[in-house]
Amino acid sequence: MNTDIRKALPLTESTAYILLALREAAHGYRIMQAVETLSAGTVELGPGTLYGALAALEEQGLIEAAGREGRRKYYRLTEPGMEVLAAQAGRYGVFLEAWKRAPARGAGGGDDE
């Protein structure tokens, strides 16, 4: 599959963390745990949200099935998925640098004093 990285960006915060969690193969419950850990508890995924996202990511070719173990289906990042994740990380880096350079504003936030 030839995934156009630009069409996949920007990622939602949840999707970015799901892809990050899938840098190593994992099943759904493990992905939910990894997302919560990687996001320092700021992103919690319910099963419906997770499995909807996994289906969409698989359809886009960003992840793929990596096998089954009993009822558990494992997923892994594809090469296009890794490229999209790296591009998103670059976008976050640009934002972080802009944040550091942006002038600080006072509590009032306005210039109309």
Secondary structure as UniProt FT lines:
FT   HELIX           5..8
FT   HELIX           13..21
FT   TURN            22..23
FT   STRAND          26..27
FT   HELIX           28..38
FT   TURN            39..41
FT   HELIX           47..59
FT   TURN            60..61
FT   STRAND          63..69
FT   TURN            70..71
FT   STRAND          72..77
FT   HELIX           79..101
//
